[in-house]
Amino acid sequence: MHILDLKSDTVTLPTEEMLRFVKDAKMGDDAYGEDPVTNELEGYCASLFGKEAALFTSSGTMSNQLAIHAQTTPGEEVILDRYHHINYFEGIQAVRFAGVILNPVKTKKGILTYEEVNNAIEDKPRSSVYSRPSLVCIENTVSYYGGFIFPYESIKSLYIQSKERGLNVHIDGARIANACVKTGISFKEYAQYGDTVSMCFSKGLGAPFGSILVGTKQVIDKARKYRKWHGGQLHQSGHMAAAALYAIKNNVSRITDDHANASLLASLLVKNPVLKINKNEVYTNIVMINIEDCRTTSEEFIFETKQQGLELFPWDKKRVRAIIHVGISKKDIYLAAEILQKVTTSC
Ligand SMILES: *Cc1c(COP(=O)(O)O)cnc(C)c1O
């Protein structure tokens, strides 16, 4: 049976054309700075984001962790939203590798404000013997809230006020391309309000591997050193860099199709009495499906849909997630909706 895989946008496979581009890539050893396509990719991304430098890494997690490591010293504090990926999934890494304390804040829809940052700072003793807050992290789009776009003006004011307080800001932009396509705000415009930005090639952009971290030359040089420490230095990275370069050059504007397909899936399910889909809560390429009215848990629910040929992700106990990506056509969306209708008649 053909499985429709909507559990993540990381599941995409390279297209023929991407593979041709990969096959033609000249390679060298990136440990010596001699891999031409990796150098081209890093240069391309630095200028795309309007930053001095960029570093190609193996994953979004690694880019985030290098950003934290390069902009803090052990014992310092990172302030962020409780549900942002860096706290929700990467708490261990930040503690183990950068040796920092995460100070997570509960916010409205993941929109961390300076007021909340300030409260988190003022809430603890801050004389020199205590931990010093040094970094603020935010996320765009916000995965926990179904691909919600962190409002541009909110990023801007958070950044300006955080800098006045001497705090750096890292933007976890794993899906920032989705935000750019949806809002028409450029990578550069977003990135001016972050000291560092990370972005995944392996999500909506459809490459099989990798992430980028952009920032000042000084921070990226440090990140390069820590990437080596973590065993993440790459050698002949040209094939991976070529797929990423192809993705960032060719696959950005096509993301509108994913957004249209996510909206289509939601509208096909609006009338489903069990799922209670709110079309207004589909912001980009993610559809969060609430199964509170089902007797089943998310795990049981996705087991049922998989039996019917549809893979989803069990986000929490009563929410399952569908993500639309380059491998999903409009026809697939109709099929996915049909499977969901079928499964919910008996859930
Ligand atoms: C996927 C994701 C990451 C991590 O990326 P990996 O490549 O899976 O390590 C980080 N942040 C956000 C917001 C993500 O969605």
Ligand as a Chemical Component Dictionary entry (heavy atoms), coordinates in Angstrom:
data_LIG
# 
_chem_comp.id                   LIG 
_chem_comp.type                 NON-POLYMER 
_chem_comp.pdbx_formal_charge   0 
_chem_comp.three_letter_code    LIG 
# 
loop_
_chem_comp_atom.comp_id 
_chem_comp_atom.atom_id 
_chem_comp_atom.alt_atom_id 
_chem_comp_atom.type_symbol 
_chem_comp_atom.charge 
_chem_comp_atom.model_Cartn_x 
_chem_comp_atom.model_Cartn_y 
_chem_comp_atom.model_Cartn_z 
_chem_comp_atom.pdbx_ordinal 
LIG C1 C1 C 0 12.870 20.587 13.114 1  
LIG C2 C2 C 0 13.173 21.697 13.997 2  
LIG C3 C3 C 0 14.437 21.806 14.600 3  
LIG C4 C4 C 0 15.476 20.718 14.528 4  
LIG O1 O1 O 0 15.876 20.339 13.276 5  
LIG P1 P1 P 0 16.599 18.919 13.067 6  
LIG O2 O2 O 0 17.243 19.073 11.735 7  
LIG O3 O3 O 0 15.525 17.886 13.115 8  
LIG O4 O4 O 0 17.588 18.770 14.163 9  
LIG C5 C5 C 0 14.677 22.921 15.363 10 
LIG N1 N1 N 0 13.748 23.870 15.526 11 
LIG C6 C6 C 0 12.528 23.801 14.966 12 
LIG C7 C7 C 0 11.551 24.904 15.161 13 
LIG C8 C8 C 0 12.196 22.710 14.187 14 
LIG O5 O5 O 0 10.979 22.623 13.645 15 
# 
loop_
_chem_comp_bond.comp_id 
_chem_comp_bond.atom_id_1 
_chem_comp_bond.atom_id_2 
_chem_comp_bond.value_order 
_chem_comp_bond.pdbx_ordinal 
LIG C1 C2 SING 1  
LIG C2 C3 SING 2  
LIG C2 C8 DOUB 3  
LIG C3 C4 SING 4  
LIG C3 C5 DOUB 5  
LIG C4 O1 SING 6  
LIG O1 P1 SING 7  
LIG P1 O2 DOUB 8  
LIG P1 O3 SING 9  
LIG P1 O4 SING 10 
LIG C5 N1 SING 11 
LIG N1 C6 DOUB 12 
LIG C6 C7 SING 13 
LIG C6 C8 SING 14 
LIG C8 O5 SING 15 
# 
